[in-house]
């Protein structure tokens, strides 16, 4: 999700300038281009990705190793990754000379919207109880086959799972906790109490990377899922979500967020600092600069923690630690939110593009990324875990059992409603509204009102946009 100063060792780029550059980079591939030929005398397979910096370099390592996979002929085509940053969804709509062959898609809500201009995955449909993929992927990726007369007809996958992520982990400095005789919290109330203890000892509890809007949605999704799994599920399935946004459960989750985000001296740099801090830099606040005790970040934060840690060797290994997102409400399980990237084919699809997707589906395909730099959990359950670090293996293990134990990222399932102009902006505004004022119930309720109003407005806007498309989801 975008590069950062942490990846390059440079001075941090202002968030607005960085976002403008990412948007320009994402739109550039849509401009008319002359389709060139690769070294094999045929057009390269163009792959849209959201990754940049170290993650993009890791994906290139994966591509470089695909030609050596057993069971495949040598690759007779080039592969050209095209970075789109947070605008990855726009790659699905690119047509003509700017059309992409494959999209590594994290925003699965867009898959259904653009289904009519996508091609089914070039692998055999797998059963829901497959040993290869958890059944959650079946629920997310299977849609009626092309030409099906009804939703009840045969269903086929429109994407191949590639990358999984654990979005319910909190990174913390074990050295700091041990020095002050502290332990990771088990419940939300424990977390609030821990923060108060840290503040009393003049230690900033939390670094928040709010410049990446998805970091805020991940936080909110964990609190909402821990508050009411039913409401979380209904938001992903109900056609009319407006009553859910204005319901008491969402407001309860927002009040809980305000307890933590709005508490005085809890956020490193305050709200202003949080709004311009990208997620890797939040991890560095904990492990390099020692200006915060914790950071909420997915499993793929691990390479940043290791590469930029202030210490080396055994001391580094001991200090870098995680704990699962705490239990939010009584008699509710602790939340477990998953994200991921799937390989999607645009239509019409070329044979070279189909071959690439089949290779990416191989259980050994992601090993180069897993081995270095790490920060990768394979969606394929047959990928050997021997190359995982102990930290990665611990973060992967909760994601492997029955999907009843976790949910897929809500904002990614909502498409544009969960994106930059939707939930991202609503939560950034909420953070600003409650910053340093959690003690004021009136200000929290007003902030919740504005969040709800924004989400209802974006729902209405997207509904009208769907009507303008003639009632289809194709775009």
C-alpha positions as a Markdown table, in Angstrom:
| # | Residue | x | y | z |
|---|---|---|---|---|
| 1 | Unk | 0.0 | 0.0 | 0.0 |
| 2 | Unk | 2.4 | 2.7 | -1.1 |
| 3 | Unk | 6.0 | 3.4 | -0.4 |
| 4 | Unk | 7.3 | 5.3 | 2.5 |
| 5 | Unk | 10.4 | 6.9 | 4.0 |
| 6 | Unk | 10.9 | 3.7 | 5.9 |
| 7 | Unk | 11.5 | 1.8 | 2.7 |
| 8 | Unk | 14.0 | 4.2 | 1.3 |
| 9 | Unk | 15.7 | 5.8 | 4.4 |
| 10 | Unk | 14.8 | 9.2 | 3.1 |
| 11 | Unk | 13.1 | 12.2 | 4.7 |
| 12 | Unk | 9.4 | 11.4 | 5.0 |
| 13 | Unk | 7.3 | 12.9 | 2.1 |
| 14 | Unk | 4.3 | 15.0 | 3.1 |
| 15 | Unk | 1.2 | 12.9 | 2.9 |
| 16 | Unk | -0.7 | 15.1 | 0.4 |
| 17 | Unk | 2.3 | 15.3 | -2.0 |
| 18 | Unk | 2.8 | 11.5 | -1.8 |
| 19 | Unk | -0.9 | 10.9 | -2.5 |
| 20 | Unk | -0.8 | 13.2 | -5.5 |
| 21 | Unk | 2.2 | 11.3 | -6.9 |
| 22 | Unk | 0.6 | 7.9 | -6.4 |
| 23 | Unk | -2.6 | 9.1 | -8.1 |
| 24 | Unk | -0.6 | 10.4 | -11.1 |
| 25 | Unk | 1.3 | 7.1 | -11.2 |
| 26 | Unk | -1.9 | 5.2 | -11.1 |
| 27 | Unk | -3.6 | 7.2 | -13.9 |
| 28 | Unk | -0.5 | 7.1 | -16.2 |
| 29 | Unk | -1.1 | 3.5 | -17.3 |
| 30 | Unk | -4.6 | 4.5 | -18.5 |
| 31 | Unk | -3.2 | 7.0 | -21.0 |
| 32 | Unk | -3.1 | 5.7 | -24.6 |
| 33 | Unk | 0.1 | 3.7 | -25.2 |
| 34 | Unk | 1.6 | 1.8 | -28.1 |
| 35 | Unk | 1.6 | -1.9 | -27.2 |
| 36 | Unk | 5.2 | -2.9 | -27.3 |
| 37 | Unk | 6.7 | -6.3 | -27.5 |
| 38 | Unk | 9.0 | -8.0 | -25.0 |
| 39 | Unk | 12.2 | -9.9 | -25.6 |
| 40 | Unk | 10.1 | -12.9 | -26.8 |
| 41 | Unk | 8.6 | -10.9 | -29.6 |
| 42 | Unk | 5.1 | -10.9 | -28.0 |
| 43 | Unk | 3.3 | -8.3 | -25.8 |
| 44 | Unk | 4.2 | -8.6 | -22.2 |
| 45 | Unk | 1.7 | -9.6 | -19.6 |
| 46 | Unk | 0.8 | -6.4 | -17.8 |
| 47 | Unk | 0.0 | -6.9 | -14.1 |
| 48 | Unk | -1.6 | -4.1 | -12.0 |
| 49 | Unk | -0.4 | -4.1 | -8.3 |
| 50 | Unk | -1.0 | -1.9 | -5.3 |
| 51 | Unk | 2.5 | -2.5 | -4.0 |
| 52 | Unk | 5.5 | -0.2 | -4.3 |
| 53 | Unk | 9.0 | 0.0 | -2.8 |
| 54 | Unk | 10.1 | -3.1 | -1.0 |
| 55 | Unk | 6.9 | -5.0 | -1.6 |
| 56 | Unk | 7.1 | -4.4 | -5.3 |
| 57 | Unk | 10.7 | -5.5 | -5.3 |
| 58 | Unk | 9.6 | -8.7 | -3.5 |
| 59 | Unk | 6.8 | -9.3 | -6.1 |
| 60 | Unk | 9.4 | -9.0 | -8.8 |
| 61 | Unk | 11.4 | -11.7 | -7.1 |
| 62 | Unk | 8.3 | -13.9 | -7.2 |
| 63 | Unk | 7.9 | -13.3 | -10.9 |
| 64 | Unk | 11.6 | -14.1 | -11.5 |
| 65 | Unk | 11.1 | -17.5 | -9.9 |
| 66 | Unk | 8.0 | -18.6 | -11.7 |
| 67 | Unk | 9.9 | -19.9 | -14.7 |
| 68 | Unk | 11.5 | -22.6 | -12.5 |
| 69 | Unk | 8.3 | -24.0 | -11.0 |
| 70 | Unk | 7.9 | -27.7 | -11.6 |
| 71 | Unk | 5.1 | -28.8 | -13.9 |
| 72 | Unk | 5.3 | -25.8 | -16.2 |
| 73 | Unk | 7.0 | -25.1 | -19.5 |
| 74 | Unk | 9.6 | -22.3 | -19.7 |
| 75 | Unk | 8.0 | -18.9 | -19.7 |
| 76 | Unk | 8.0 | -17.5 | -23.2 |
| 77 | Unk | 6.7 | -14.0 | -22.3 |
| 78 | Unk | 7.7 | -11.0 | -20.2 |
| 79 | Unk | 5.7 | -9.8 | -17.2 |
| 80 | Unk | 5.4 | -6.1 | -16.6 |
| 81 | Unk | 4.2 | -5.0 | -13.1 |
| 82 | Unk | 2.3 | -1.7 | -13.1 |
| 83 | Unk | 2.1 | 0.0 | -9.7 |
| 84 | Unk | -1.3 | 1.6 | -9.0 |
| 85 | Unk | -1.0 | 2.3 | -5.3 |
| 86 | Unk | -4.3 | 2.8 | -3.5 |
| 87 | Unk | -6.0 | 3.4 | -6.8 |
| 88 | Unk | -5.7 | -0.3 | -7.8 |
| 89 | Unk | -9.5 | -0.5 | -8.5 |
| 90 | Unk | -9.1 | 1.8 | -11.5 |
| 91 | Unk | -7.0 | -0.9 | -13.2 |
| 92 | Unk | -10.1 | -3.0 | -13.6 |
| 93 | Unk | -11.9 | -0.4 | -15.7 |
| 94 | Unk | -8.9 | 0.4 | -18.0 |
| 95 | Unk | -9.7 | -0.5 | -21.6 |
| 96 | Unk | -8.1 | -0.2 | -25.0 |
| 97 | Unk | -4.4 | 0.1 | -25.2 |
| 98 | Unk | -4.2 | 0.8 | -21.5 |
| 99 | Unk | -5.9 | -2.4 | -20.5 |
| 100 | Unk | -4.2 | -4.6 | -17.9 |
| 101 | Unk | -4.1 | -8.3 | -18.3 |
| 102 | Unk | -4.0 | -9.3 | -14.6 |
| 103 | Unk | -4.9 | -7.3 | -11.5 |
| 104 | Unk | -3.6 | -8.3 | -8.1 |
| 105 | Unk | -6.7 | -7.1 | -6.3 |
| 106 | Unk | -7.1 | -6.4 | -2.6 |
| 107 | Unk | -10.5 | -4.6 | -2.9 |
| 108 | Unk | -12.7 | -7.6 | -3.4 |
| 109 | Unk | -15.9 | -5.6 | -3.3 |
| 110 | Unk | -14.9 | -4.4 | -6.8 |
| 111 | Unk | -14.8 | -7.9 | -8.2 |
| 112 | Unk | -18.6 | -8.3 | -8.2 |
| 113 | Unk | -19.0 | -4.7 | -9.5 |
| 114 | Unk | -16.8 | -5.4 | -12.6 |
| 115 | Unk | -17.6 | -9.1 | -13.0 |
| 116 | Unk | -19.0 | -8.6 | -16.5 |
| 117 | Unk | -15.6 | -7.4 | -17.8 |
| 118 | Unk | -13.6 | -10.1 | -16.0 |
| 119 | Unk | -12.7 | -13.6 | -17.0 |
| 120 | Unk | -13.1 | -16.6 | -14.8 |
| 121 | Unk | -9.9 | -17.8 | -13.1 |
| 122 | Unk | -8.0 | -20.3 | -15.3 |
| 123 | Unk | -8.0 | -23.0 | -12.6 |
| 124 | Unk | -10.6 | -25.7 | -11.8 |
| 125 | Unk | -13.3 | -24.6 | -9.3 |
| 126 | Unk | -12.3 | -25.9 | -5.9 |
| 127 | Unk | -14.7 | -27.3 | -3.3 |
| 128 | Unk | -15.7 | -25.2 | -0.3 |
| 129 | Unk | -13.9 | -27.7 | 2.0 |
| 130 | Unk | -10.7 | -27.6 | -0.1 |
| 131 | Unk | -7.4 | -28.3 | 1.6 |
| 132 | Unk | -5.8 | -25.6 | -0.5 |
| 133 | Unk | -7.9 | -22.6 | 0.4 |
| 134 | Unk | -10.0 | -21.7 | 3.4 |
| 135 | Unk | -13.7 | -21.6 | 2.6 |
| 136 | Unk | -13.8 | -17.9 | 3.1 |
| 137 | Unk | -12.2 | -17.5 | -0.4 |
| 138 | Unk | -15.0 | -19.6 | -1.9 |
| 139 | Unk | -17.6 | -17.2 | -0.5 |
| 140 | Unk | -15.7 | -14.2 | -1.7 |
| 141 | Unk | -14.6 | -15.2 | -5.2 |
| 142 | Unk | -17.2 | -17.6 | -6.6 |
| 143 | Unk | -19.8 | -16.0 | -8.9 |
| 144 | Unk | -22.2 | -17.3 | -11.6 |
| 145 | Unk | -20.4 | -18.6 | -14.7 |
| 146 | Unk | -20.5 | -16.4 | -17.8 |
| 147 | Unk | -23.8 | -16.9 | -19.6 |
| 148 | Unk | -25.5 | -18.2 | -16.5 |
| 149 | Unk | -29.2 | -17.4 | -16.6 |
| 150 | Unk | -29.6 | -16.9 | -12.9 |
| 151 | Unk | -27.7 | -16.5 | -9.7 |
| 152 | Unk | -28.6 | -20.1 | -8.9 |
| 153 | Unk | -26.6 | -21.5 | -11.8 |
| 154 | Unk | -23.1 | -22.9 | -11.8 |
| 155 | Unk | -20.5 | -20.8 | -10.0 |
| 156 | Unk | -16.9 | -20.4 | -10.8 |
| 157 | Unk | -14.0 | -18.5 | -9.2 |
| 158 | Unk | -13.2 | -15.0 | -10.6 |
| 159 | Unk | -9.9 | -14.8 | -8.8 |
| 160 | Unk | -7.1 | -16.9 | -7.4 |
| 161 | Unk | -6.0 | -16.2 | -3.8 |
| 162 | Unk | -2.3 | -15.2 | -3.6 |
| 163 | Unk | -1.6 | -13.3 | -0.4 |
| 164 | Unk | -3.3 | -13.3 | 3.0 |
| 165 | Unk | -2.8 | -10.8 | 5.8 |
| 166 | Unk | -3.6 | -10.8 | 9.5 |
| 167 | Unk | -5.0 | -7.4 | 10.4 |
| 168 | Unk | -5.7 | -8.1 | 14.0 |
| 169 | Unk | -2.3 | -7.8 | 15.5 |
| 170 | Unk | -0.6 | -5.1 | 17.7 |
| 171 | Unk | 3.1 | -4.7 | 17.5 |
| 172 | Unk | 4.9 | -3.8 | 20.8 |
| 173 | Unk | 8.3 | -3.5 | 22.4 |
| 174 | Unk | 8.8 | -6.5 | 24.7 |
| 175 | Unk | 11.9 | -4.8 | 26.2 |
| 176 | Unk | 9.8 | -1.8 | 27.2 |
| 177 | Unk | 7.0 | -3.9 | 28.6 |
| 178 | Unk | 9.4 | -6.0 | 30.6 |
| 179 | Unk | 11.3 | -3.0 | 31.9 |
| 180 | Unk | 8.0 | -1.6 | 33.4 |
| 181 | Unk | 6.6 | -5.0 | 34.4 |
| 182 | Unk | 3.7 | -4.7 | 32.0 |
| 183 | Unk | 1.8 | -7.4 | 30.1 |
| 184 | Unk | -0.2 | -7.3 | 26.9 |
| 185 | Unk | -3.9 | -6.6 | 27.4 |
| 186 | Unk | -6.5 | -9.4 | 27.0 |
| 187 | Unk | -9.5 | -7.1 | 26.9 |
| 188 | Unk | -10.4 | -3.6 | 25.6 |
| 189 | Unk | -10.7 | -2.4 | 29.2 |
| 190 | Unk | -7.3 | -3.8 | 29.9 |
| 191 | Unk | -5.9 | -1.9 | 26.9 |
| 192 | Unk | -7.4 | 1.4 | 28.1 |
| 193 | Unk | -5.9 | 0.8 | 31.6 |
| 194 | Unk | -2.5 | -0.1 | 30.1 |
| 195 | Unk | -2.5 | 3.2 | 28.1 |
| 196 | Unk | -3.3 | 5.2 | 31.3 |
| 197 | Unk | -0.4 | 3.4 | 33.1 |
| 198 | Unk | 2.0 | 4.3 | 30.3 |
| 199 | Unk | 0.9 | 7.9 | 30.1 |
| 200 | Unk | 1.5 | 8.2 | 33.9 |
| 201 | Unk | 5.0 | 7.0 | 33.3 |
| 202 | Unk | 5.4 | 9.5 | 30.5 |
| 203 | Unk | 5.5 | 6.8 | 27.8 |
| 204 | Unk | 3.4 | 7.4 | 24.7 |
| 205 | Unk | 1.3 | 4.3 | 24.2 |
| 206 | Unk | 0.4 | 4.2 | 20.5 |
| 207 | Unk | 1.7 | 5.2 | 17.1 |
| 208 | Unk | -1.1 | 5.5 | 14.5 |
| 209 | Unk | -0.4 | 5.6 | 10.8 |
| 210 | Unk | -3.5 | 7.5 | 9.8 |
| 211 | Unk | -2.0 | 8.9 | 6.5 |
| 212 | Unk | -2.9 | 5.4 | 5.2 |
| 213 | Unk | -6.7 | 5.5 | 5.5 |
| 214 | Unk | -6.8 | 1.7 | 5.5 |
| 215 | Unk | -5.0 | 1.7 | 8.8 |
| 216 | Unk | -7.9 | 3.5 | 10.4 |
| 217 | Unk | -10.5 | 1.2 | 8.7 |
| 218 | Unk | -8.6 | -1.9 | 10.0 |
| 219 | Unk | -8.7 | -0.5 | 13.5 |
| 220 | Unk | -12.5 | 0.3 | 13.3 |
| 221 | Unk | -13.2 | -3.1 | 11.7 |
| 222 | Unk | -11.6 | -4.9 | 14.6 |
| 223 | Unk | -13.6 | -2.9 | 17.2 |
| 224 | Unk | -16.8 | -3.4 | 15.2 |
| 225 | Unk | -16.3 | -7.1 | 14.7 |
| 226 | Unk | -15.5 | -7.5 | 18.4 |
| 227 | Unk | -18.6 | -5.5 | 19.3 |
| 228 | Unk | -21.1 | -7.3 | 17.0 |
| 229 | Unk | -20.1 | -10.0 | 14.5 |
| 230 | Unk | -23.7 | -10.0 | 13.2 |
| 231 | Unk | -23.6 | -6.3 | 12.3 |
| 232 | Unk | -20.2 | -6.8 | 10.6 |
| 233 | Unk | -21.7 | -9.6 | 8.5 |
| 234 | Unk | -24.8 | -7.7 | 7.6 |
| 235 | Unk | -22.8 | -4.7 | 6.4 |
| 236 | Unk | -21.2 | -7.1 | 3.8 |
| 237 | Unk | -24.4 | -8.7 | 2.7 |
| 238 | Unk | -27.4 | -6.3 | 3.0 |
| 239 | Unk | -28.4 | -4.3 | -0.1 |
| 240 | Unk | -29.5 | -1.4 | 2.1 |
| 241 | Unk | -26.8 | -0.6 | 4.6 |
| 242 | Unk | -28.0 | 2.8 | 5.7 |
| 243 | Unk | -30.0 | 1.6 | 8.7 |
| 244 | Unk | -26.9 | -0.4 | 9.8 |
| 245 | Unk | -24.6 | 2.7 | 9.7 |
| 246 | Unk | -27.1 | 4.7 | 11.8 |
| 247 | Unk | -27.7 | 1.8 | 14.2 |
| 248 | Unk | -26.6 | 1.6 | 17.8 |
| 249 | Unk | -23.9 | -1.1 | 17.2 |
| 250 | Unk | -21.9 | 1.1 | 14.9 |
| 251 | Unk | -22.2 | 4.0 | 17.3 |
| 252 | Unk | -21.0 | 1.8 | 20.2 |
| 253 | Unk | -18.0 | 0.8 | 18.2 |
| 254 | Unk | -17.3 | 4.5 | 17.5 |
| 255 | Unk | -17.6 | 5.4 | 21.1 |
| 256 | Unk | -15.1 | 2.7 | 22.0 |
| 257 | Unk | -12.7 | 4.0 | 19.3 |
| 258 | Unk | -13.0 | 7.5 | 20.9 |
| 259 | Unk | -12.0 | 6.1 | 24.3 |
| 260 | Unk | -8.6 | 5.2 | 22.8 |
| 261 | Unk | -8.0 | 7.6 | 20.0 |
| 262 | Unk | -9.3 | 10.6 | 21.9 |
| 263 | Unk | -7.6 | 10.0 | 25.2 |
| 264 | Unk | -5.1 | 12.6 | 26.1 |
| 265 | Unk | -1.4 | 11.9 | 25.3 |
| 266 | Unk | -2.1 | 8.4 | 23.9 |
| 267 | Unk | -1.2 | 9.0 | 20.3 |
| 268 | Unk | 2.4 | 9.7 | 19.3 |
| 269 | Unk | 2.5 | 13.2 | 17.8 |
| 270 | Unk | -1.2 | 13.7 | 18.6 |
| 271 | Unk | -3.9 | 13.7 | 16.0 |
| 272 | Unk | -1.9 | 16.0 | 13.7 |
| 273 | Unk | 1.2 | 13.7 | 13.8 |
| 274 | Unk | -1.0 | 10.7 | 13.2 |
| 275 | Unk | -2.7 | 12.2 | 10.1 |
| 276 | Unk | 0.6 | 12.6 | 8.3 |
| 277 | Unk | 2.2 | 9.3 | 9.4 |
| 278 | Unk | 2.2 | 6.3 | 7.1 |
| 279 | Unk | 1.9 | 2.9 | 8.6 |
| 280 | Unk | 5.6 | 1.8 | 8.3 |
| 281 | Unk | 6.6 | 5.0 | 10.1 |
| 282 | Unk | 4.2 | 4.1 | 12.9 |
| 283 | Unk | 6.1 | 0.8 | 13.3 |
| 284 | Unk | 9.4 | 2.8 | 13.3 |
| 285 | Unk | 8.1 | 4.9 | 16.1 |
| 286 | Unk | 8.1 | 1.8 | 18.3 |
| 287 | Unk | 11.1 | -0.1 | 17.2 |
| 288 | Unk | 13.6 | 2.5 | 15.8 |
| 289 | Unk | 12.8 | 5.8 | 17.5 |
| 290 | Unk | 11.4 | 4.4 | 20.7 |
| 291 | Unk | 8.8 | 7.1 | 20.9 |
| 292 | Unk | 5.8 | 4.8 | 21.3 |
| 293 | Unk | 5.1 | 1.5 | 23.0 |
| 294 | Unk | 2.7 | -0.1 | 20.4 |
| 295 | Unk | 1.5 | 0.2 | 16.8 |
| 296 | Unk | -1.6 | -1.5 | 15.3 |
| 297 | Unk | -0.4 | -2.9 | 12.0 |
| 298 | Unk | -0.9 | -6.0 | 9.8 |
| 299 | Unk | 1.6 | -8.9 | 9.6 |
| 300 | Unk | 3.4 | -7.3 | 6.7 |
| 301 | Unk | 4.8 | -4.7 | 9.1 |
| 302 | Unk | 7.5 | -7.3 | 10.2 |
| 303 | Unk | 10.1 | -6.3 | 7.5 |
| 304 | Unk | 10.0 | -2.7 | 8.7 |
| 305 | Unk | 10.4 | -3.7 | 12.3 |
| 306 | Unk | 13.4 | -5.9 | 11.5 |
| 307 | Unk | 15.2 | -3.7 | 9.0 |
| 308 | Unk | 15.0 | -0.5 | 11.0 |
| 309 | Unk | 15.2 | -1.8 | 14.5 |
| 310 | Unk | 17.6 | 0.1 | 16.8 |
| 311 | Unk | 19.4 | -3.1 | 17.8 |
| 312 | Unk | 20.7 | -6.2 | 16.2 |
| 313 | Unk | 20.7 | -10.0 | 16.6 |
| 314 | Unk | 19.2 | -11.6 | 19.7 |
| 315 | Unk | 18.3 | -8.3 | 21.2 |
| 316 | Unk | 16.2 | -7.4 | 18.2 |
| 317 | Unk | 14.5 | -10.8 | 18.0 |
| 318 | Unk | 13.5 | -10.5 | 21.7 |
| 319 | Unk | 12.2 | -7.0 | 21.4 |
| 320 | Unk | 9.9 | -7.4 | 18.4 |
| 321 | Unk | 6.6 | -8.9 | 19.6 |
| 322 | Unk | 2.9 | -8.9 | 18.8 |
| 323 | Unk | -0.3 | -9.6 | 20.7 |
| 324 | Unk | -3.7 | -10.3 | 19.2 |
| 325 | Unk | -6.3 | -7.5 | 19.1 |
| 326 | Unk | -8.0 | -7.7 | 22.5 |
| 327 | Unk | -11.4 | -8.9 | 23.2 |
| 328 | Unk | -13.9 | -6.0 | 22.9 |
| 329 | Unk | -17.1 | -7.1 | 24.6 |
| 330 | Unk | -18.0 | -9.7 | 27.1 |
| 331 | Unk | -19.1 | -13.1 | 25.7 |
| 332 | Unk | -17.7 | -12.1 | 22.3 |
| 333 | Unk | -14.6 | -13.7 | 20.7 |
| 334 | Unk | -11.6 | -11.6 | 20.0 |
| 335 | Unk | -11.8 | -10.1 | 16.6 |
| 336 | Unk | -9.8 | -11.6 | 13.7 |
| 337 | Unk | -9.8 | -9.6 | 10.5 |
| 338 | Unk | -8.1 | -10.9 | 7.3 |
| 339 | Unk | -7.0 | -9.1 | 4.2 |
| 340 | Unk | -5.5 | -10.4 | 1.0 |
| 341 | Unk | -4.7 | -10.1 | -2.6 |
| 342 | Unk | -6.2 | -12.2 | -5.4 |
| 343 | Unk | -5.0 | -12.5 | -9.1 |
| 344 | Unk | -7.9 | -11.4 | -11.4 |
| 345 | Unk | -8.0 | -11.8 | -15.2 |
| 346 | Unk | -9.5 | -9.1 | -17.3 |
| 347 | Unk | -11.6 | -10.1 | -20.3 |
| 348 | Unk | -10.8 | -11.1 | -23.0 |
| 349 | Unk | -7.9 | -12.9 | -21.5 |
| 350 | Unk | -4.7 | -14.0 | -23.3 |
| 351 | Unk | -3.2 | -17.4 | -22.9 |
| 352 | Unk | 0.0 | -15.9 | -21.5 |
| 353 | Unk | -2.0 | -14.1 | -18.8 |
| 354 | Unk | -3.8 | -17.3 | -17.9 |
| 355 | Unk | -0.5 | -19.1 | -17.7 |
| 356 | Unk | 0.8 | -16.4 | -15.3 |
| 357 | Unk | -2.2 | -16.8 | -13.0 |
| 358 | Unk | -1.8 | -20.5 | -12.9 |
| 359 | Unk | 1.9 | -20.1 | -11.9 |
| 360 | Unk | 0.9 | -17.6 | -9.1 |
| 361 | Unk | -1.5 | -20.2 | -7.8 |
| 362 | Unk | 1.3 | -22.7 | -7.3 |
| 363 | Unk | 2.0 | -23.3 | -3.5 |
| 364 | Unk | 5.7 | -22.6 | -4.0 |
| 365 | Unk | 5.3 | -19.4 | -6.0 |
| 366 | Unk | 5.5 | -16.9 | -3.1 |
| 367 | Unk | 8.5 | -18.5 | -1.4 |
| 368 | Unk | 11.0 | -15.8 | -2.6 |
| 369 | Unk | 8.9 | -13.1 | -0.9 |
| 370 | Unk | 8.4 | -15.2 | 2.2 |
| 371 | Unk | 12.2 | -15.8 | 2.5 |
| 372 | Unk | 13.2 | -12.2 | 1.9 |
| 373 | Unk | 12.1 | -9.7 | 2.9 |
| 374 | Unk | 9.2 | -11.5 | 4.6 |
| 375 | Unk | 6.0 | -9.9 | 5.7 |
| 376 | Unk | 4.0 | -12.4 | 3.5 |
| 377 | Unk | 1.4 | -14.9 | 4.5 |
| 378 | Unk | 0.4 | -17.3 | 1.7 |
| 379 | Unk | -3.3 | -17.7 | 0.9 |
| 380 | Unk | -2.5 | -21.2 | -0.3 |
| 381 | Unk | -2.6 | -23.5 | 2.7 |
| 382 | Unk | -0.2 | -26.0 | 1.0 |
| 383 | Unk | 2.6 | -23.4 | 0.9 |
| 384 | Unk | 5.3 | -24.8 | 3.3 |
| 385 | Unk | 5.7 | -22.8 | 6.4 |
| 386 | Unk | 9.3 | -23.7 | 6.9 |
| 387 | Unk | 10.4 | -20.4 | 5.4 |
| 388 | Unk | 8.3 | -18.3 | 7.8 |
| 389 | Unk | 9.9 | -16.5 | 10.7 |
| 390 | Unk | 8.5 | -17.6 | 14.1 |
| 391 | Unk | 6.6 | -14.3 | 14.2 |
| 392 | Unk | 5.0 | -14.9 | 10.8 |
| 393 | Unk | 4.1 | -18.5 | 11.6 |
| 394 | Unk | 2.4 | -17.3 | 14.8 |
| 395 | Unk | 0.4 | -14.7 | 12.8 |
| 396 | Unk | -0.5 | -17.2 | 10.1 |
| 397 | Unk | -1.8 | -20.0 | 12.4 |
| 398 | Unk | -5.1 | -18.3 | 13.5 |
| 399 | Unk | -6.0 | -17.7 | 9.8 |
| 400 | Unk | -5.8 | -21.4 | 8.8 |
| 401 | Unk | -8.8 | -22.9 | 10.6 |
| 402 | Unk | -12.5 | -22.6 | 9.8 |
| 403 | Unk | -13.6 | -19.1 | 8.6 |
| 404 | Unk | -16.0 | -18.9 | 11.5 |
| 405 | Unk | -13.0 | -17.7 | 13.4 |
| 406 | Unk | -12.4 | -14.6 | 11.2 |
| 407 | Unk | -13.8 | -12.2 | 8.7 |
| 408 | Unk | -12.4 | -10.6 | 5.6 |
| 409 | Unk | -11.6 | -6.9 | 5.6 |
| 410 | Unk | -14.9 | -4.9 | 5.6 |
| 411 | Unk | -13.8 | -1.9 | 3.7 |
| 412 | Unk | -12.3 | -4.1 | 1.0 |
| 413 | Unk | -15.6 | -5.8 | 0.6 |
| 414 | Unk | -17.5 | -2.5 | 0.3 |
| 415 | Unk | -15.5 | -1.2 | -2.7 |
| 416 | Unk | -15.8 | 2.5 | -3.1 |
| 417 | Unk | -17.9 | 2.9 | 0.0 |
| 418 | Unk | -15.1 | 1.6 | 2.1 |
| 419 | Unk | -12.4 | 3.5 | 0.2 |
| 420 | Unk | -10.7 | 6.9 | 0.1 |
| 421 | Unk | -13.9 | 9.0 | -0.3 |
| 422 | Unk | -15.9 | 6.7 | 1.9 |
| 423 | Unk | -14.9 | 5.1 | 5.2 |
| 424 | Unk | -11.3 | 6.3 | 4.9 |
| 425 | Unk | -12.4 | 9.9 | 5.0 |
| 426 | Unk | -15.2 | 9.3 | 7.5 |
| 427 | Unk | -12.7 | 7.9 | 10.0 |
| 428 | Unk | -10.1 | 10.5 | 9.4 |
| 429 | Unk | -12.7 | 13.2 | 10.1 |
| 430 | Unk | -13.8 | 11.2 | 13.2 |
| 431 | Unk | -10.2 | 11.1 | 14.5 |
| 432 | Unk | -9.9 | 14.9 | 14.0 |
| 433 | Unk | -13.3 | 15.5 | 15.7 |
| 434 | Unk | -12.6 | 13.5 | 18.8 |
| 435 | Unk | -8.8 | 14.2 | 19.1 |
| 436 | Unk | -8.1 | 15.0 | 22.8 |
| 437 | Unk | -11.8 | 15.3 | 23.6 |
| 438 | Unk | -12.8 | 11.8 | 24.5 |
| 439 | Unk | -13.8 | 13.0 | 28.0 |
| 440 | Unk | -16.6 | 15.1 | 26.3 |
| 441 | Unk | -19.6 | 12.8 | 25.6 |
| 442 | Unk | -21.2 | 15.5 | 23.5 |
| 443 | Unk | -18.3 | 15.9 | 21.2 |
| 444 | Unk | -18.0 | 12.1 | 20.7 |
| 445 | Unk | -21.7 | 11.8 | 19.8 |
| 446 | Unk | -21.4 | 14.7 | 17.4 |
| 447 | Unk | -18.4 | 13.1 | 15.8 |
| 448 | Unk | -20.4 | 9.8 | 15.5 |
| 449 | Unk | -23.3 | 11.7 | 13.9 |
| 450 | Unk | -20.9 | 13.1 | 11.3 |
| 451 | Unk | -19.4 | 9.7 | 10.6 |
| 452 | Unk | -22.9 | 8.2 | 10.1 |
| 453 | Unk | -24.0 | 11.1 | 7.8 |
| 454 | Unk | -20.9 | 10.7 | 5.7 |
| 455 | Unk | -21.4 | 6.9 | 5.3 |
| 456 | Unk | -25.0 | 7.3 | 4.3 |
| 457 | Unk | -24.1 | 10.1 | 1.8 |
| 458 | Unk | -21.4 | 7.9 | 0.2 |
| 459 | Unk | -23.9 | 5.0 | 0.0 |
| 460 | Unk | -26.4 | 7.2 | -1.8 |
| 461 | Unk | -23.8 | 8.5 | -4.2 |
| 462 | Unk | -22.7 | 5.0 | -5.1 |
| 463 | Unk | -26.3 | 3.8 | -5.5 |
| 464 | Unk | -27.0 | 6.7 | -7.9 |
| 465 | Unk | -23.8 | 5.9 | -9.8 |
| 466 | Unk | -25.0 | 2.3 | -10.2 |
| 467 | Unk | -28.3 | 3.6 | -11.5 |
| 468 | Unk | -26.5 | 5.8 | -14.0 |
| 469 | Unk | -24.7 | 2.7 | -15.3 |
| 470 | Unk | -28.1 | 1.3 | -16.3 |
| 471 | Unk | -28.6 | -1.0 | -13.4 |
| 472 | Unk | -25.5 | -3.1 | -14.1 |
| 473 | Unk | -22.4 | -3.6 | -12.0 |
| 474 | Unk | -20.1 | -3.7 | -14.9 |
| 475 | Unk | -19.1 | 0.0 | -15.0 |
